[in-house]
Amino acid sequence: MQSTEAASVSAPLLPLSRLIKAAIARNGGWLPFDRFMATALYAPGLGYYARGSRQFGSLPGSGSDFVTAPELSPLFGKALARQVAQALAASATREVWEFGAGSGALAAQLLDALDALGDQVGAAHPVERYTIVDLSGALRECQRERLQRFGARVQWADALPDAMQGVIVGNEVLDAMPVQLLHFGGAQWFERGVAVADDASAALGRALHWADRATDLRPPHDGPFAPGSTVETHLQAEAFIATLADRLTRGAAFFIDYGFPAAEYYHPQRTGGTLMCHRAHQADTDPLADVGAKDITAHVNFTGMALAAQNAGLDVLGYTTQAHFLMNCGVMALLEGADIKTTANTQKLLTEHEMGELFKVIGLAKNCDPAFTQAPLGFASGDRTHTL
C-alpha cells in the first residue's frame, strides 16, 4: 500500500519539476512567483488541479487534501440558492455561471434548491442553463459524473463569451488565482520569485529556492510595512473581476472566500503574508516543496476586488462574513429537523473559530432592479462594506 501511494504522489512531480526548471531557464534564471504558482497548479496533466487526484473531501482518510463548504454541509448550497433566486428575479435572467466548480457539489445543491424554490412559484426549472467554467479537465470529468442527472441544463465553457447575463457564483476560486509576492527590505521593494537551487541546496533535497529582484511594483496600500515583510498582490484576480464586469450585461455575482479588507490584509503585524499550502488536511507555508502534490493559496484582499469591480462598472451589493450571509439567507430555518451530522457540520460554517468569520462574501451587480441593489437578502444584517 505504501508503494502505491508513493507512486501516485510522486509520478507527476518529476516532469512538473522539469517543466518549471525549463521555464526558469527561459526567463533568465528567475521566474516570478505568479508564473510559478500558475504552473504548479494548472499545468495541463501535471499541475495540482490538473492531474486527476481527489482534492476535495471532509476527511484525510478519503485521500483528499481539504474540505470546502459544499462538501461539509448541503445546507450551504440551499442557503446560497435563496440569494441566487433573488438575484435571478432582479435581473430577469435564468442562467447561473459557476467558476471553479470543484467536485460539482455546489452546482448540485444549487440546482436542486433552485428547482425546489421554482416549484413553489410554479416554475419547474427557474434555471434554464448552468454553465461551469473550470480550467481542470480532471475536475470537469468529476463534475460531469456528479451532475449528469441534470442533463443538458449543465454545460461547460472553455472561455467567457463576449457577452453574458445571469448570476455568477464562485466559492473558493479567487484564493486559487496566482499572486505576485513583494518583499520589503526596509528601504526597497523586491519582487519575490523562484530560481533553481545550487548544488549544496539540491543535495539537501531543495530543487528550488526563493530569489528576489528589485521592482517598481508596490502593494495597493500605504502601509506602514515592517522591514522583512512579504505580501501578496492580486493582479490576476482583479483582472478577472474586471473582465467579468466587461462581459456581464445584466446580473449579479457572489464570491465566497477567506480574506480581509486591505487595512487588515496589509496590517503591519502580518509580516509573512497569507500564502498557504494544503495537503492531507494539513497546512504548511512552503510552496517550493512537493510542487504539484499540494494546493497553493493566498487569502483574498476584498478591498482590491471591490475597487476592481467598481472601476469596471459593477455595483457592490455588500460585503459580510460567511456566517452573517448564510444566516441572512435562512440557514437557521434550514437546520430545523436536520440530522446531527448536518447540524454539526453546518455549525462549522457559522462559528467564528471555524469558517464563519474568516470566510467572507462579496456581492456585485449590474443593471438589476434597483430595489434589489438596495436590499440584497444576504447582506440584510452585518454588512461590512464600510470596512473595504
C-alpha positions, 0 to 999 in steps of 0.5 A, a space after each residue: 500500500 505504501 508503494 502505491 501511494 508513493 507512486 501516485 504522489 510522486 509520478 507527476 512531480 518529476 516532469 512538473 519539476 522539469 517543466 518549471 526548471 525549463 521555464 526558469 531557464 527561459 526567463 533568465 534564471 528567475 521566474 516570478 512567483 505568479 508564473 510559478 504558482 500558475 504552473 504548479 497548479 494548472 499545468 495541463 496533466 501535471 499541475 495540482 488541479 490538473 492531474 486527476 487526484 481527489 482534492 476535495 473531501 471532509 476527511 484525510 482518510 478519503 485521500 483528499 487534501 481539504 474540505 470546502 463548504 459544499 462538501 461539509 454541509 448541503 445546507 450551504 448550497 440551499 442557503 446560497 440558492 435563496 440569494 441566487 433566486 433573488 438575484 435571478 428575479 432582479 435581473 430577469 435572467 435564468 442562467 447561473 455561471 459557476 467558476 471553479 466548480 470543484 467536485 460539482 457539489 455546489 452546482 448540485 445543491 444549487 440546482 436542486 434548491 433552485 428547482 425546489 424554490 421554482 416549484 413553489 412559484 410554479 416554475 419547474 426549472 427557474 434555471 434554464 442553463 448552468 454553465 461551469 467554467 473550470 480550467 481542470 479537465 480532471 475536475 470537469 470529468 468529476 463534475 460531469 459524473 456528479 451532475 449528469 442527472 441534470 442533463 443538458 441544463 449543465 454545460 461547460 465553457 472553455 472561455 467567457 463569451 463576449 457577452 453574458 447575463 445571469 448570476 455568477 457564483 464562485 466559492 473558493 476560486 479567487 484564493 486559487 488565482 496566482 499572486 505576485 509576492 513583494 518583499 520589503 527590505 526596509 528601504 526597497 521593494 523586491 519582487 519575490 520569485 523562484 530560481 533553481 537551487 545550487 548544488 549544496 541546496 539540491 543535495 539537501 533535497 531543495 530543487 528550488 529556492 526563493 530569489 528576489 529582484 528589485 521592482 517598481 511594483 508596490 502593494 495597493 496600500 500605504 502601509 506602514 510595512 515592517 522591514 522583512 515583510 512579504 505580501 501578496 498582490 492580486 493582479 490576476 484576480 482583479 483582472 478577472 473581476 474586471 473582465 467579468 464586469 466587461 462581459 456581464 450585461 445584466 446580473 449579479 455575482 457572489 464570491 465566497 472566500 477567506 480574506 480581509 479588507 486591505 487595512 487588515 490584509 496589509 496590517 503591519 503585524 502580518 509580516 509573512 503574508 497569507 500564502 498557504 499550502 494544503 495537503 492531507 488536511 494539513 497546512 504548511 507555508 512552503 510552496 517550493 516543496 512537493 510542487 504539484 502534490 499540494 494546493 497553493 493559496 493566498 487569502 483574498 484582499 476584498 478591498 482590491 476586488 471591490 475597487 476592481 469591480 467598481 472601476 469596471 462598472 459593477 455595483 457592490 451589493 455588500 460585503 459580510 462574513 460567511 456566517 452573517 450571509 448564510 444566516 441572512 439567507 435562512 440557514 437557521 430555518 434550514 437546520 430545523 429537523 436536520 440530522 446531527 451530522 448536518 447540524 454539526 457540520 453546518 455549525 462549522 460554517 457559522 462559528 467564528 473559530 471555524 469558517 464563519 468569520 474568516 470566510 467572507 462574501 462579496 456581492 456585485 451587480 449590474 443593471 438589476 432592479 434597483 430595489 434589489 441593489 438596495 436590499 440584497 437578502 444576504 447582506 440584510 444584517 452585518 454588512 461590512 462594506 464600510 470596512 473595504 
